[in-house]
Amino acid sequence: MRLCEYKVIPLVLTADVSPPSDPSVPFSRRMASHIVGYPRMGPKRELKFALESFWDGKSSAEDLLAVAVDLRASIWKQMSHAGIKYIPSNTFSYYDQVLDTTAMLGAVPPRYDWTGGEIGFSTYFSMARGNASVPAMEMTKWFDTNYHYIVPELGPDVKFSYASHKAVNEYKEAKALGVDTIPVLVGPVTYLLLSKPAKGVEKTFSLLSLLDSILPVYKEVISELKAVGASWIQFDEPTLVLDLGSHQLEAFTKAYAELESTLSGLNVLVETYFADLPEAAYKTLTSLSGVSGYGFDLVRGTKSLDLIKSHFPSGKYLFAGVVDGRNIWANDLSSSLATLQSLESIVGKDKLVVSTSCSLLHTAVDLVNEPKFDKEIKSWLAFAAQKIVEVNALAKALAGEKDEEFFAANYEAQASRKSSPRVNNEAVQKAAAALKGSDHRRATNVSARLDAQQKKLNLPILPTTTIGSFPQTVELRRVRREYKAKKISEEEYINSIKEEIRKVVELQEELDIDVLVHGEPERNDMVEYFGEQLSGFAFTANGWVQSYGSRCVKPPIIYGDVSRPNPMTVFWSTTAQSFTKRPMKGMLTGPVTILNWSFVRNDQPRFETCYQIALAIKDEVEDLEKAGITVIQIDEAALREGLPLRKSEHAFYLDWAVHSFRITNSGVQDTTQIHTHMCYSNFNDIIHSIINMDADVITIENSRSDEKLLSVFREGVKYGAGIGPGVYDIHSPRIPSTDEIADRVNKMLAVLETNILWVNPDCGLKTRKYGEVKPALENMVAAAKLLRAQLASAK
């Protein structure tokens, strides 16, 4: 397989990718409408399959490039035909938009042996995924979403250079198809604020000190975009919604003042999203040099409306994000139109642009791909393709060309949802309301519980376990698919899954792992699997959303009150336990993660929905315990990602989120060991809330983030429960050696007590292949045994 550099490949204009501009809607007559960004994967995950085929060596770089060209063309064509005036380009990515910016700036960490020139797939994907000899760059959550970005690694010695012409190439590509677009760049200040000091660089290093070093590259990109005909450019600066200090805000002022002369002749949009702007940030934004317009999230940032109404600079464009880019509910068009009309009187008719609240990357692609979906619930929804239509309908209505039929249908759907008996369950609402009188703590403290559990489980020091899932093979997926399509009987399905569980159990016993898992072969997704068995949830066939790279998730839709009609996991957990005498973990997804990884109803506070889910999971925990399962893992992988972006709102969220977790297991016996697991996050600032969850054992991502989790223990935080910081990164195909894992565990032993430390991978093994999993786990167990022997001899 030949790895190809990024390049412009000849575009053959077939009938499918003909210039898409609708002649009935010339650009000059298009209504003032804008889309911040659009999903990249394609309506049927075409990019995912092309990427994975390329990574597996089954297709060429040219094949991958061709799929990407087709996807981009169809997206631009779709927006153009819908009448959108301001269409974005460079929001497509082969992996991640922040990694694209790292490539644009030539900020490649030295370990990837990049020697200069245009950055191609080999270097790009090595940064994203690692390779046989070096690990990937760190990945973490994009603000409070379930999207992950690749964290830039920067320091004073980085030599920035213009090393990826992707933004210019994609603008030219759209223009060749007859579509004039707004090229989108991650803004320079946001890029630096989302970066981290590289390994070996002082943690106190000021990343903003690199502003003068990266701006020359931005100037080159801007100059090239101007030269090829761009008339607008969009800088995404979402960090403006965070709690920033004055020196950070001054960096925005400095950056755009420095870019002003290069930007001369261009219209410049600075886009913000995910929350309202603090007053100081709003003042900074609206005072930036050379900027023509400002984009605001008016769905999650309703307080920004007050700032706009109190002062908006005359002659500037307001890109009003009234269509929700992060959920799947149809817009309340009448309400949005009223908001827009109130803004029109402030900014002027010719300066108001209807927009999405953020990129549509965070929502599903197209309802057209859901032909079998429940018709009533479907009428309440809008995916990315429908949101484009909503944006244009609002823009037309604002311009006096209201589509009365479209608005009337929308009004009827809104009314139907409010009154539907499928949404409301009085018994569930009463049970959730009654929770507020208790904090639901287990009666005994954690150290006493661990003693009781050890007497029952008799585990060695440094016990080994895995996080839950084992590789989902092609054969396994086929079995699930055929059962769903009724091509095989229930008996055939159960027998196939039982056989898979038996194999996974035997493999773990052969590897000598201490606490086993059943491998989750019956599960498609850790949230969808539970949602399918809970009331109040609906499921799509193709409602995929990108999580990272080629990884997509299909979030359930929580449309009504939640309850558990029947046990969900007891049969499979007890089946697995029957195959072994070792402890078998019952595997559940926690209420906060189910909430944060779903499209959640927007007609009641999120915490009320979370309490309802917690009660359903509580029923399952207690049924598992009654069935003889003595170790139960309740994953809260997404607890931190729901943390509000503003510190003033943290305490309230953490209070109800941690309470929801405790509700699930407050009724179990001391001898039942409750585990939880957390994925990619920065936990140090919420460590006290994690302790407050009162789990017996927590397994937590650690390896890919340079063990920054351990720093919190070095700083003196005392943690008395069991803890398993991940010893190797499962998101990379790389197999760590025994010595490397032992070295990681020794670093942990420097700050954690021997009797509380567990040895486990970072996360579930679902996405890996058995050829990677088996040797990695062999090395992990060997490392644990090596250290046990060393600790025993030291005594």
N, C-alpha and C positions, 0 to 999 in steps of 0.2 A: 504494500500500500504506500503510495507516495503522498506525503503531506505537503499541502499546497499553501503558498503564501496568499494572504488576502490580495485579490486582484480584481480588476474589472474584466468580466468575461463578456464576449460579444453577446448582445441581446438580439435574439431573433424574434421579431414582432409577429407572432402567430395570431390567429383569430382570437385566441383566449387572452392575449395580453396586448390587444390593440389600444391605441390612445383612449383612455377611459372618459375623458371629459364629455359630459352630456351636452350636446349642442343646444339643448333647450334651456340650459342653465349656464350662460356664459359667466366667467369669473366676476365680471363687473356687476352682475345682477345677483350673485349669490348672497344670501342673507348672512349676517355677521355671526357665524358659527365656527366652533373650534373644538378639536379633540386633543387632549393632552398627550395621549399615547394609546397604543392598541395592542391586544394580545399577539404574541409572535408565533405560538406553537401551531396555529392553523386550526380550522374547525374540527378536523379529525386527527389532531396531533401529528400532522405531517412532518413538522420539523423534528419532533422527538424521535420518530422512527428513522428519519434521515441521519440524525446525529448518531444514534446508537448503531446504525448499520455502518457508518463511517468509522466509529471508534472500534468496532469489532473487525474492521478490515474487510467487510463484505461489499463495500462500495467505495468509490473514489471521491477525492476532494471535488472534482468537477460535478459528480452526482449531487453532492451536498449543496454546492453553490447553485445548481439548477433548481433544486427544491426551494431554496431561499429566494431566488429571483421570482419564481412563480408566486410564492406567498406574498412577497412585498407588492407585486403588481396587483394581486387580487384585493389586497387591503386598500391600496390607494384608489383603485377603481371603485370599490364599494363606497368609500367616503365621497368621492367625486360625484358619483351617480346620486348619492343621497342629498347632494347640494351643499356639502360642508365647504366653507370658504377657506379656512385655515387648517390645512391638512399636514400632520407632522411627518417628517422623515427622520431616519437614524434612531427610531425607537425600536426597530428590529434589532435582535442580537442573537448570536450563536450560543451565548451562555448568559451574559449579564452586562447591563449597561455601564456599571462602574468598572468592570474589567475592561470593557471597550475603551473607557476613558484612560485607564492605566496603559492600554496599548497605544492609544493616541499620543500619550505623553512620553512613551518609551520608558516607563517606570518599571522595568522588568527586574525582579530581584536577581542578584548575581548567580544564584544556584541553578538557574535555568540555562546558563551558558549562551544567552542571546548575544550575538556579535554585532548587532546594528542592522540597519536596513528596515524595510517594511516587515512588520510583525505578521507572521503567518500562523496557520492552524497548529503547527507543531508546538511553538512557544506558547501560543494562546491557550490551548487545551492543557498543556503541562501546568500552566499557572492555575487553571481552573480545577484540574483533576489530579495533579501529580503525575509522575511517571515511574518507571521501574526503579529509578535511582534517587529521586527526590520527591518530597511531599508537596501537596498542593498548598496554595495560599489559604489563609483562614477564610471561613465563610460565616456570615452572621446575618441576623434578621434585618430586613430593610424597614427601619422605623418600627411601627407596631403592626406590620403585616405578616403574612406567612410566606412572603417572597424572601429569598436570601441573596445577598450580594457578596462578591469577593473583595475582601478588605485590602486596600493598597498598603504596601509596606514601604515606608519612606524614611529618609534620613538626610543628613547634610551632604552626604557624598553622592546622592543620586544625580546622574547627568540626564536631564530631561531632553527629549528630542522628538520631533514630529515623526512618529513611527507607524501610524495607521491612518490612512486617508479614507476610512470608512464613511464618515459623515459627508464628505464631498462626493464620493462615489455614489452613495445612495441618493443624494439630491439630484445628481446628473441622471441617474437611472430613472427616477420618477419623471424628470423633465423630458427625457426621451420618449416617455409614454404619454406625454401631453399633460402632466400634472405638475403644477408649481406648488412646492411644499415649503413648510417651515422646518429647516433643520433643527434638531433638538440636541443640545449638549448638556451633560451634567455640569452645573456651574462650578467655577474654579474654587470658590470658598467652600461650598458643600463637599466637593471632592476631598479637599484637605481635612475638613472636619470629620469626615467619615473614614479617614485613614488611621493608621497606627504606626508608631515608631518601629522600624525594622529590628530584627534580632541583632543585638549588639549595640543598638542606639539607646541612649539614656531615655528612660520612660518619661522624663520631664521635658524632653525635646519638644520645642514648639513647632508643630506641623505648619502653622500659619506663616512661619518664617520662610517657608518655601514658596510663598505666593509670587514673589518677584522672579522665581525660577520657572514657574509653570506658565505665567502669563505670556511670555514670548511664543510659546507653542500655541496657545489659544489665539494669539494674534495671527499666526500663520494660517490656522484653520479658517478664521473669520475672513481673512484676505482672499483665500482661495474660494470660499463660498460666495463672496461678493463678485469675484472674477467670473464665476460660472453662472451668475444671474440671480442669486438669492436676494429677495427683497425683505424678508423677515428672518429673524433667528430667535430661537427660544432657549433660554438658560433655565434649567431646573435647579432651583435653590431651596429645596424643602427644609433644609436645616434652619431656615428663618423662623419656623414655627416652634423651635426648641427654646429652652431656657438658656439664652446666650448672654455672656458678659459684654461689657462695653468694648473691650479690645477685639472680641470676635465680630461684633457689629461693625466696628471700624474697618475690619478687613473687607467687608462688602463694599463700603464706601471707597476704599482704596482701590480695590480690584476694578470696579466699573469706571472709576475716574481714569485709571491707567488704560483701560480698553476703549475709552470714549472716542479717541481720534480714529482708531481702527474701525470702530463700529459706525463711524460717520457715513451716512447714505443708506444705512439699514434701519428698518424698524426692529426694535429689540423688545422682546417679551421676557420678563422674569416671572417664572411660574413657581408658586408655592402650593403645598397641599398637605393633607392629613390632620390639620388642626387649624385653629385660628392663630393669628399673629399677635404676640404681645405688643403692647403699644409702642415700646421702644423700637422693636423690629419693624413695625409698620412705618414708623417715621423714617427709619433708615432706608427701607425699600422704596418708599415714595419720594425719596430725595436722591436716588441714585442718578449719576450722570449718564446721559446718553440713552436712557431707557424710555421706550415709547408706551409700554403697557405693563400691567401687573395682573397676575392670575391668582385667584383666591379660591380655596375650598370653602364653599358656603353651605356644605352639608355637615361636615364635622367641625367647621370653623364659623359657627353662627355669630360669635362675638365680633368677628371681623366686619360684619355688616354695620355695627355701631361705629366702628372706626371710619369706615368708608363714608357713612352718613355725616360724621362729624367733620371730616376733612378729606377731600380727594383732589389731587392736583389737577388744575384745569388743563384741558388739551391732551390729556393722557387717556389711553384705552384701558377699560376695565374688562378683563376676561372673567366672567362670573360663573364659577363652577357650581351650578345648581343641579346638575344631573349626577347622581351618585356613582362614582367609579369603583366603589368597593363592595357593593351589594347587588342583589339581583332583583330587587323590587322595582316595579314600574314606578316611574316618577309621578308624583301628584302634580300634574301639569298646571292645574288652576292655581295651586299654591305657588309653584315656581314662577308662573307668569306674573302673579301679584308682586313677588319679590323683585323680579326684573323691572317691572314698571316703576316700582319705587326707586330703583337705582337709576333708571333712565332719566328721571328728573334731576338727579345729582350730577351725573357724568355727561349727559347729553346723548341724544338719539344716535348720533353717528360714531360714538366712542364706546358703546356697550356691545360686548361680544358674548354670546351664550356659549358656555363651555361645560366640560365634565369636571367633577371635583378633583380628579387626579387621573392618572393613566388608567385606561380600561384593562390594563394588564392583570388587574386583581379581580376581574370578574370573568364569568364564562363567556364563550364566544358568540353562540348564535342559537336562539330558540328554535330556528328552523330544523335543527338537528335533533329535535325532541318530539317526533311525530306521535309517540305513544304516551306522552306525559299527560297526567290528569288535567282535563280541560279547564276545570274551575281554577285550580291553583295556577295553571299556565297563564290565565288571563291576568294574574296578579304580578307577573314577572316581566323583566326586560334584561336580556343579556347584552353584550357589547354591541352587536349589530343593531339591536333594538334601541339602545341608548343613542346611537348615532342619529336614528330617526327622531327620537325624542328631542335631541339638541336642535335639529333642524326645524322641527315643528314649533318649538318655542321661539326660535329666531324668526320664523315666518309670522307667528302670531304677534310678536313684538313689532314687526314691520307692517302690521295691519292686514296680513294675509292668513288669518287664523283658519285652520282646518276644523270646522265645527264638528264634523263627524268623528274625527280622530279624538278630539277633546271629549266628546260625549261618551265614546266607548271607554276612554280612560276614567272618566267620572264614575261610570257604572261599575268598572272593575274595582275601583277604590271602595265604593259603597258595599260591594259584594264581600270583599275581604273583611270589612269591619263587622259585618253582621253574620258571617258564616258560623254555624254551630261546630264546624270542624276545627275552628280556631280556639274555642273556649271550652274548658272543662272545669266546672266549679269545684269538684272534689280535689283536683290537683292544686288549684289556686289556694284553697283553704289549707292544705297540708304544707305548702310552701310558706304561706303567711305565718303559720304556727312555729316555724323554725327560728324566728327572730328572738325567741325568749331564752335561748341557750347557746353556749359557744361550742358545744359538742366535742369536748376533750375526753380522751380515754382516762379512766380513773387512776391508773398507775403510771408513774414516770418512766421514761424510756429506758433508763439503765436497769431498773428492776424487770422491765419487760424483756430486755435483751438477755438477761440472766435466765429467765424462765424459758425463753425460746431456745437458748443454747443447750439447756438440759434436754429439751425435746429433740432438737435437730442434730446435736453433736457434730458440729462443723469444725474443720481444721482452722487454724489461723490463716489469714489471707484467703478466705473462701472464694472460689471461682464460680462465675455464672455468666450468662449472656442476657441481653436486654429483652429478648422475646421472639422476634421473627427469625426464621432461617430462609435460605434462598428460595425464591418462588420460581421454580423451573418452568420451562415451556409446557411440559407435560402436566404440571399442576394447574397452570392457568387454563389449559385445554379442558381439564376435568371440570373445573368450576364453570367455565363458559358453556360446556355442553349440558351441565346440570341446569344452569339458568335457562338454557334454550329448550329444556325438556327432551334432550336427545339421549340422556341416560337416566335410569331410574334413581330414586332416592337411595335404594339399597346399594346400587353400584357406586353412587357418589360417596356414601358413608364408608363403604369398604375401602375405596381409594384413599380417602382422607385418613382413615385409621392406619392404613399401610404406610402412608407418608409420615404420620406421627411416630409409628413404631421405628421407622428408619432414623428419624431425627433423635429419638430417645437412645437408640442403640449407638449412634455416632457419639453422642455426648458421654455415654458410659464408657465407650472405647477411649475417648479423649480424657476421661477421668475428671470431668467437670463436677462440681459439688452440688450445686442447686440447678435443676434442669428446667427447661421450658419445652412446650410441645411444638414450637416452631410456627404456629399460627397458619397452617396450610389452608384452613377453611376461610381465611380472611383476605378480602381484597384490599382493604385499607383500614387503618386502626380507628378511624372515626366512622366511616361509612358502614362498617360491619355492625357497629352498635346501633347506629341511627336506623338501620333497616329493621331493627327489632324493637324500636321504641315508637310509641305513638307521637304524633305531632311533627314527624319528619317526612320529607319527600325527597326523591332521588331522581337525578337526571341520567340519561344514557351517555351524553357527551358533554357534560358541563365541566370540562377539565380546566384547571387553572395552574399556571406554572408555579412551582415552588422553588426550584433551582435547576440550572442546566437543562437537562432533558426530563427531569423529574416533574411530573404533573400530579395533582390531586383533584379529586372530584368531590368538592364539599357538599355535604347534605344541606338541605334547605329546612330550617326550623320554622314552620309556619304557624304552629299552634302549641297548646299546652302539652308538656312531655310527661309520659309515664311508661312503666315497663309491664307489658301484659304477661310475659312469661320469662323464665330463666333463659339467659343468652349464651353462657359459656360453660355451664356446669357439666354438660354431657361430654364435651371435648376434654375438659380438664381432668375429669375423673377417668376417662378412657386413657389419657396419657399417664396418669398416676398408676393405673393398673399394670403398666408395662415396666415399672421400676420400683425399687425400694427407696431410692433417693428422693429427697424433697422435690416436688413438682410445683412450679409457680402457677397459680391462677393468673391470667393476664387480662387486665381491664384497662380501658382508657378513662381517664378522670373527667369530671364534669367541666372543669375550666378549659381543658384541651378540646373536648367535644364542642364546647361553645365557641372557642376562638378559631377552630378549624371548620366551622360551619358558616353558611350564610344565615345570619340570625334575624329573626323577626324584629322589625323596627317599631312595633306598636306598643312595646312595654320595655321597662329598663332591663338591661342585659343581666343584672344580678338576679332578677326574678326568674328568668329563664334558667340561669345557672343553678339556682336552688332546686328547681324542678328536676333537672338532670341529676343533681347530687342524690336526691331521694331515690331515683331509679337505680343508680349505681349502688347505693346502700343496700337495697334489696338483693342485688346480685352478690355483693360481698358476703352477706350473711348466709345466702344459699350455698356459696362455695365453702364456707367454713363448716356448715352443717354436713356437707358432702365429704368432709375429711381433708380438704385442701388446707395445709398449714402455713403456706407462704403465698401471699396474694400481692401482686404488683398492680398499682393503680397509677398509670402513666400520667404525668402532668407536663408533657413535653412543651406545651405552649403557654404555661402559666405566665412567664415573663413577657412574652410578646404581646399580651393584652394590656401590659402596663401603659397607662396614658403617657403621652409625650411630655406632659408638663408635671413637674414635681409636686405642684400643689394638689394634684388629683391622685397621686400615688397611694396615699394612706387609705382612702376610701376603697379603691380597687383591691388592694392587697388584703384588706380586711374581709371583704366578701368572697374573694377568690380562695384565700386560705381557709376560711370558714367552710366553704363548699367542699373542699377536700376532706376536712375533718368530719363533716357530716357522713361521708361515705363509709368510714371505718370506726366510728366512735363506739359501736356496739360489739366489737369482737373481743374475744378472750385475750388475756396477756400472752398466751402461748402462740397465738396466730401472728406471724410476722408480716407486717405491712411494708412493702417496698413502694417507692415511686421513682420515676425516671424523668430527667429533664434534658432537652436537646440544646442545640446551638443558641446560646444566650450569654449575656454578660451578667453573671449572677452576683458579683461582689456587692453591688449596692442593695440587693434584696436578701442577703444571706440571713438576716434576722427573721424575715418572713418565712424563708425556707425552713429554718429551725422551728418556727411556730407552727408549721404544718404537722409536726409531731409524728412523722413517719419513723418506722424502726430502721429502715435502710434507704438511702437515696443513692441512685446511680446517676452520673452527671457527665455531660460532655466536657472534655478537658484537653485531649491530645492535640487537636488542630489549632487551639488557641494558645500554644506555647505554655500550657499549664498556668494560665493567668488566674484560674480558679484557685490554685494553691496559695496565691499571694494573700488571699483573705485570711487564711489560717496562719501564715507567717506573721500577719499583723496582729495576731493575738485573739482572734475569734475562737471561742471554745465550742467544739461540736461533739456532743456525746453520743449521738446515734451512729449507726453503721453508715459508711459512705464508700462509694465506688467511683472515683474519678476515672473516666475512660482511659485505657492504656494504649489503645490504638484507634486510628481513624478509619471507620468503615466506609466513608464516602470515597475513598481512593482504592484502586485495585492493588496498591502496593502491599506486600506482605512484610510485616515488621519482624525482626530477628528476636530470638529469646533474650539476648543481651540488651537490645534496645528497650524491650518491655521491662526487663528487670531494672534498668536504669531509671525508667519512668516511675516504677513503683518505689524505688529507693528515694526518689525526690519527694514522693508522697509521705513515706515513712519519716522523713525529716520534719514534717509538720503535723502528722496525724498519728494517733496511737495505733499500735499493731493490732490491738484487739477489736478495732472498729473498721479496719480497712478491708474492702472487698476488691477483687481483681476481675475486671470485665471490659469488653469493648466499649466504644463511645455510644453506640446506638444499635438498633436492630440490624439484622444481616440480610434483610429481604432483597435488597438491590444487588447483592454480591453473588458471585458464582461459587459453587462448592470447591472448585479448584483453588480459590483464594481463601475461602472460609476455613477449610480444614487445616492447612498449614499454619494459618494465623492463630487459630485457637490452640493448636498443638504447642506453638511457641509461647502462647499466653499461659497455658497450664504449666509448661516446663519452667517458665520464669517464676511462677508462684511457688512451685516445688523447690526450685533452687534457693529462693529467698527463705522459705521455711527452714530448709536445712542450715542455711547460714545463721538464721536467728537462733535455731536450736543449739548450734555449736558455740555461738557467742555466749549463751547462758552457761 
